[in-house]
Structure formats: C-alpha cells, structure tokens
C-alpha cells in the first residue's frame, strides 16, 4: 500500500496516527516481505503478529504455509478494519484477530496450534514490555522477529563492557539470544519517526552447558547489581565475607568489577553460587520392586535408572473450581523429557513412602501447594512407563502455586478442550505418560472431579 493509499484508507475509517499508541505505519513492501521471511515460517507454525496496524506485514504472513495466524491490535478501529478485510480467512478458522494490549494478552490461549513465532512492528514506548511478556517462562513463543527503536536493539544485543549493556540485556540473555538483522531508516514509515529503527531476531538459547539458577534469585541479583552502574559489585551485592572475592578470582574478574563487566552466563553462575539448587536427586533412595509391585530392596535413584529396575512413581492431576486442569512444563535442564508439558506434579516414590505420601510430597515440592488426593488409576511397569509402576491421583486446588527451580519451568490451568486439541496437534510437546493418561481420561474429567469432591 502506497503512502497515498494508506492515508486515504485511514481517512475513510476515521483514524489519525496516534503518538500515544506509537503508530508509525510501514510503507516498504520489500522490507515487510523480508521481515516475515526472517521468521522462517513453516507449515505447522502458529504465527502471531503484534500491532498489525493496516496490515503491511499481515498480507505476507497470510501468504505463508502457517497453520494458524493470530493478530493482536490495540486500536479497536484498526482491529475492526482488519476483521472486515479478512472475513473469509477468519471464517476458515486459520486467522484470529484480538483487540487488546499485546503486553497483557493472554499467552496461555495461544498454546495448542503449533510452535509460536511472533513478529511485529512494535510501538517504541511499549517494546520492552511486549518483549518481556512474550519471552516469559509461560510464553509459547520460540522465535521473535521484531522492528524496534534502534536504541532498544543496541541495548538488547549489547556485549559486556559496552555502554548499552544493561540489566535488560542480562535478564533476557539468560534464556534468549538477540541478533540485529538490519537497520531501518525513518523514511520507510508514515508518519516519519524521529529516530532509526532496527529489526532483531530473538531466539531460544540451547541450555546445554548453561548455568541453571533460580530465575527469581537471578533476576533479583541482576537488578541489585545494575542498581548503580558506577559502583563496584563487591559493595553493591552485599554477599557474605569472602564470597565475592573468591568467585571473582575463580572467574578471572578483578574484585573491583562492575555490573557491565560480567557476561550473562557469569551472572547466572554467580546466582547459582550464591543460592545453590535445593534438590539433589542423584542421592535419593528408591524402592526396587518386582513384577507384582512388591518391594525387594532400596537403591540410589541413579542406579535404578541405569539398570532399568522396576520402581514406583506418582502423577497428579489437579483441577481448579472452573474444571480446568493444571499442567506443568518440565525444566529444560531435566534429563528426562526436558521442556515438555506433563501432569500437575509427578515424581518417584522414595524408600519407605506410600504412593499417597509421595504424591503429597511431590505436590508440595514441585508446585508449592497441597490438597486432598484420591487415586483414580494405576499403570503397570513397562518400557513405555520408564519401568515405573505409576499411580495417578486427582485433587482440587485453585493455588496459588510456587514452582521448584530446576524442576518446573512454568505451569498453568488450561481448559480441557484446549488440552485435547493441543495434544492432538503437537503431541511431541507432552511427556509419554501424560499422553497415555490423556488418551484415557481427558473425556472423563467430570467424573474425576466428582470423585475427589465426593459428589
């Protein structure tokens, strides 16, 4: 759409570009096409566009083979214009249009349509809030290609020691990498902004070799460290005597180092050093059982797994008062089924525990809550179950929940129909045991809720 066509259409629908909403409409068709191509869209993807405006990127997004497309537009007039323009695509079920603030949009409802790749020409004033929202632990996004103010791009992609290296750089860098793709001049927009823009790619970092600190402890440490850039970390962090000096020496930093001197992974290592993880699974003892689930002996958990010995485990299905099921996403640092969605809580039965005692312990340890539990299924040990006898228990709890660092990446309640669609479309996102139980019980959730509620 040319500048003249754009202005004419905006006049027709009674829209004047809003500075408050950061409305600068992209005019360059080749640039729009290149930005969408940078997403590397594929057939099974769910593409989410933030701030589609008058559809400069949208027209190229619709030309991709993506399975699902969602547009999120804050301006209700532009959302109405896009809805009118793309009636057929909406009717087909491939396209959905939401009116609302992208920095507050319901991310959970985006799950279940395939891997989410997000693209957008972000308003300058809200770009960091939107990026933080879509890169949070509960976000389904795996890749973002965004147009942002050049200054923001420089800060997000900055290296240690650079003046732009900041808390935002480190917070994002723990799990994501940022790459500048191109600088964009002001004259490709209308109205023309006063500054240059940049297109950036934000992608998930592989976790192999990365430190795995408590995310909240990491964030708090980084905020404290960057609270006064001119001060040395030794005085800012207020660590126990000798802790900073010993750590800095071991990592090759002078004891006089400041926040901008530490690479992202060194910040993560420092957080891990200050607050060690609370779980030490290799030392746990498990009961080894026979084919009839009778206890034979106790062995270290690590030995049980190496030898494929028969042992015991529990899986919990926790519903809320709305009948939604809580799912947890396993930490990407887990050895078995990393980054996959699973039951509300799950774990091994330790030596001397009953199944029910283990279930209550796992619920408290993994999601920080507890409630009455009722057994509803037991699965025999097999290769498919990881040589575990598994008891399934159901409970009712609305939370709040607190996730165990290193165990649970995130978790949330989901409507049953959304889970059913999600498992069907992207089964690889779930653990084998959850898929086994889902195939049998997702259609019986009302019965399960009645079972635990006593009605």
JOWO-V422664 format. One record per residue. N is the residue number from 0. RES is the residue in one letter. OMEGA is omega in radians with two decimals (none if undefined). Layout:
# JOWO-V422664
N_RES_OMEGA / N_RES_OMEGA
This chain:
# JOWO-V422664
0_X_-3.14 / 1_X_3.12 / 2_X_-3.14 / 3_X_3.12 / 4_X_3.12 / 5_X_-3.11 / 6_X_3.14 / 7_X_-3.12 / 8_X_3.08 / 9_X_3.09 / 10_X_-3.13 / 11_X_-3.09 / 12_X_3.02 / 13_X_-3.11 / 14_X_2.95 / 15_X_-3.12 / 16_X_-3.06 / 17_X_3.05 / 18_X_-3.12 / 19_X_3.14 / 20_X_3.12 / 21_X_-3.05 / 22_X_2.99 / 23_X_-2.98 / 24_X_-3.11 / 25_X_-3.10 / 26_X_-3.01 / 27_X_-3.10 / 28_X_-3.13 / 29_X_3.11 / 30_X_3.12 / 31_X_3.13 / 32_X_-3.13 / 33_X_3.14 / 34_X_3.12 / 35_X_3.12 / 36_X_3.12 / 37_X_3.09 / 38_X_-3.05 / 39_X_-3.08 / 40_X_3.10 / 41_X_-2.95 / 42_X_-3.06 / 43_X_-3.01 / 44_X_2.93 / 45_X_-3.11 / 46_X_-3.14 / 47_X_3.09 / 48_X_3.11 / 49_X_3.13 / 50_X_-3.11 / 51_X_3.11 / 52_X_3.13 / 53_X_2.96 / 54_X_-3.14 / 55_X_3.08 / 56_X_-3.01 / 57_X_-3.09 / 58_X_3.12 / 59_X_3.06 / 60_X_3.14 / 61_X_3.14 / 62_X_3.13 / 63_X_3.11 / 64_X_-3.07 / 65_X_-3.14 / 66_X_-3.02 / 67_X_3.13 / 68_X_3.08 / 69_X_3.07 / 70_X_3.12 / 71_X_-3.06 / 72_X_-3.09 / 73_X_-3.10 / 74_X_-3.06 / 75_X_3.14 / 76_X_3.11 / 77_X_3.07 / 78_X_3.11 / 79_X_3.11 / 80_X_3.13 / 81_X_3.11 / 82_X_3.12 / 83_X_-3.07 / 84_X_-3.01 / 85_X_-3.12 / 86_X_-3.08 / 87_X_-3.13 / 88_X_3.10 / 89_X_-3.13 / 90_X_-3.13 / 91_X_-3.11 / 92_X_-3.12 / 93_X_-3.06 / 94_X_3.03 / 95_X_3.13 / 96_X_3.11 / 97_X_3.03 / 98_X_-3.13 / 99_X_-3.12 / 100_X_-3.10 / 101_X_-3.14 / 102_X_-3.13 / 103_X_-3.07 / 104_X_-3.13 / 105_X_-3.11 / 106_X_-3.07 / 107_X_-3.12 / 108_X_3.12 / 109_X_3.11 / 110_X_3.00 / 111_X_-3.14 / 112_X_-3.11 / 113_X_3.14 / 114_X_-3.09 / 115_X_3.00 / 116_X_-3.03 / 117_X_-3.14 / 118_X_3.10 / 119_X_2.96 / 120_X_-2.93 / 121_X_3.00 / 122_X_-3.05 / 123_X_-3.02 / 124_X_-3.06 / 125_X_-2.99 / 126_X_-3.11 / 127_X_3.11 / 128_X_3.13 / 129_X_3.13 / 130_X_3.12 / 131_X_-3.13 / 132_X_-3.05 / 133_X_3.06 / 134_X_3.09 / 135_X_-3.10 / 136_X_-3.09 / 137_X_-3.13 / 138_X_3.07 / 139_X_-3.04 / 140_X_3.06 / 141_X_-3.10 / 142_X_3.11 / 143_X_3.00 / 144_X_-2.92 / 145_X_2.97 / 146_X_-3.12 / 147_X_3.03 / 148_X_-3.08 / 149_X_-3.14 / 150_X_3.11 / 151_X_3.12 / 152_X_3.14 / 153_X_-3.12 / 154_X_-3.10 / 155_X_-3.08 / 156_X_-3.03 / 157_X_3.09 / 158_X_3.11 / 159_X_3.13 / 160_X_3.13 / 161_X_-3.11 / 162_X_-3.14 / 163_X_3.14 / 164_X_-2.98 / 165_X_3.12 / 166_X_3.13 / 167_X_3.11 / 168_X_-3.07 / 169_X_-3.13 / 170_X_3.13 / 171_X_-3.03 / 172_X_3.13 / 173_X_-3.10 / 174_X_-3.04 / 175_X_3.01 / 176_X_-3.09 / 177_X_3.13 / 178_X_3.07 / 179_X_-3.12 / 180_X_-3.13 / 181_X_3.03 / 182_X_-3.06 / 183_X_-3.12 / 184_X_-3.10 / 185_X_-2.98 / 186_X_3.05 / 187_X_3.13 / 188_X_2.89 / 189_X_-0.16 / 190_X_-3.10 / 191_X_3.10 / 192_X_-3.10 / 193_X_-3.07 / 194_X_3.06 / 195_X_3.06 / 196_X_3.08 / 197_X_3.03 / 198_X_3.14 / 199_X_3.02 / 200_X_3.11 / 201_X_-3.07 / 202_X_-3.11 / 203_X_3.05 / 204_X_2.97 / 205_X_-3.02 / 206_X_-3.13 / 207_X_3.11 / 208_X_-3.14 / 209_X_3.02 / 210_X_-3.08 / 211_X_-3.13 / 212_X_2.97 / 213_X_-3.07 / 214_X_-3.14 / 215_X_3.09 / 216_X_3.10 / 217_X_-3.12 / 218_X_-3.13 / 219_X_-3.14 / 220_X_-3.14 / 221_X_3.12 / 222_X_3.13 / 223_X_-3.11 / 224_X_-3.13 / 225_X_-3.10 / 226_X_3.07 / 227_X_-2.97 / 228_X_-3.04 / 229_X_-3.12 / 230_X_3.08 / 231_X_-3.11 / 232_X_-3.13 / 233_X_3.14 / 234_X_-3.09 / 235_X_-2.97 / 236_X_3.08 / 237_X_3.11 / 238_X_3.08 / 239_X_-3.06 / 240_X_3.07 / 241_X_-3.07 / 242_X_-3.12 / 243_X_-3.10 / 244_X_-3.12 / 245_X_-3.11 / 246_X_-3.11 / 247_X_3.13 / 248_X_-3.12 / 249_X_-3.11 / 250_X_3.09 / 251_X_3.10 / 252_X_3.01 / 253_X_-3.14 / 254_X_3.13 / 255_X_-3.06 / 256_X_3.07 / 257_X_-3.02 / 258_X_-3.06 / 259_X_3.14 / 260_X_-3.04 / 261_X_3.01 / 262_X_-3.10 / 263_X_-3.07 / 264_X_3.05 / 265_X_3.02 / 266_X_3.14 / 267_X_3.12 / 268_X_3.11 / 269_X_3.10 / 270_X_3.11 / 271_X_3.13 / 272_X_-3.11 / 273_X_-3.12 / 274_X_-3.12 / 275_X_3.12 / 276_X_-3.05 / 277_X_-3.09 / 278_X_3.12 / 279_X_-3.00 / 280_X_-3.08 / 281_X_-3.13 / 282_X_-3.13 / 283_X_3.11 / 284_X_3.11 / 285_X_3.03 / 286_X_2.99 / 287_X_-3.06 / 288_X_3.08 / 289_X_-3.07 / 290_X_3.06 / 291_X_3.12 / 292_X_3.06 / 293_X_-3.05 / 294_X_3.10 / 295_X_-3.08 / 296_X_3.06 / 297_X_3.11 / 298_X_3.04 / 299_X_-3.14 / 300_X_-3.13 / 301_X_3.12 / 302_X_3.14 / 303_X_-3.11 / 304_X_-3.13 / 305_X_-3.06 / 306_X_-3.09 / 307_X_3.11 / 308_X_3.09 / 309_X_-3.14 / 310_X_-3.00 / 311_X_3.09 / 312_X_3.09 / 313_X_2.99 / 314_X_-3.10 / 315_X_2.97 / 316_X_-3.12 / 317_X_3.10 / 318_X_3.02 / 319_X_-3.07 / 320_X_3.10 / 321_X_-3.13 / 322_X_3.10 / 323_X_-3.10 / 324_X_3.11 / 325_X_3.06 / 326_X_3.02 / 327_X_3.03 / 328_X_-3.09 / 329_X_3.14 / 330_X_3.09 / 331_X_3.11 / 332_X_3.12 / 333_X_3.14 / 334_X_-3.13 / 335_X_3.07 / 336_X_3.12 / 337_X_3.04 / 338_X_3.11 / 339_X_3.11 / 340_X_-3.01 / 341_X_3.08 / 342_X_-3.09 / 343_X_3.05 / 344_X_-3.10 / 345_X_3.09 / 346_X_-3.13 / 347_X_2.97 / 348_X_-3.12 / 349_X_3.11 / 350_X_3.10 / 351_X_-3.13 / 352_X_2.90 / 353_X_3.08 / 354_X_-3.08 / 355_X_3.10 / 356_X_3.11 / 357_X_-3.12 / 358_X_3.12 / 359_X_3.13 / 360_X_-3.12 / 361_X_3.13 / 362_X_3.13 / 363_X_-3.07 / 364_X_-3.00 / 365_X_-3.07 / 366_X_2.97 / 367_X_3.14 / 368_X_3.10 / 369_X_3.14 / 370_X_3.05 / 371_X_-3.09 / 372_X_3.13 / 373_X_3.11 / 374_X_3.07 / 375_X_-3.14 / 376_X_3.00 / 377_X_-3.11 / 378_X_3.10 / 379_X_-3.13 / 380_X_3.12 / 381_X_3.08 / 382_X_-3.12 / 383_X_-3.14 / 384_X_-3.08 / 385_X_3.14 / 386_X_3.12 / 387_X_2.79 / 388_X_-3.03 / 389_X_2.98 / 390_X_3.09 / 391_X_3.13 / 392_X_-3.10 / 393_X_3.11 / 394_X_3.10 / 395_X_-3.13 / 396_X_3.11 / 397_X_-3.12 / 398_X_0.08 / 399_X_-3.11 / 400_X_3.10 / 401_X_-2.98 / 402_X_3.14 / 403_X_3.12 / 404_X_3.13 / 405_X_3.13 / 406_X_-3.05 / 407_X_3.12 / 408_X_3.11 / 409_X_3.12 / 410_X_-3.12 / 411_X_3.00 / 412_X_3.11 / 413_X_3.02 / 414_X_-3.07 / 415_X_-3.12 / 416_X_3.09 / 417_X_3.12 / 418_X_-3.14 / 419_X_3.13 / 420_X_-3.11 / 421_X_3.13 / 422_X_-3.12 / 423_X_-3.03 / 424_X_-3.11 / 425_X_-3.07 / 426_X_-3.12 / 427_X_3.14 / 428_X_-3.07 / 429_X_3.09 / 430_X_-3.14 / 431_X_-3.11 / 432_X_3.10 / 433_X_3.13 / 434_X_3.12 / 435_X_-3.14 / 436_X_-3.12 / 437_X_-3.14 / 438_X_-3.07 / 439_X_-2.92 / 440_X_3.14 / 441_X_3.09 / 442_X_-3.09 / 443_X_-3.03 / 444_X_3.10 / 445_X_3.11 / 446_X_3.14 / 447_X_3.14 / 448_X_3.10 / 449_X_-3.13 / 450_X_-3.08 / 451_X_-3.13 / 452_X_3.12 / 453_X_3.14 / 454_X_none
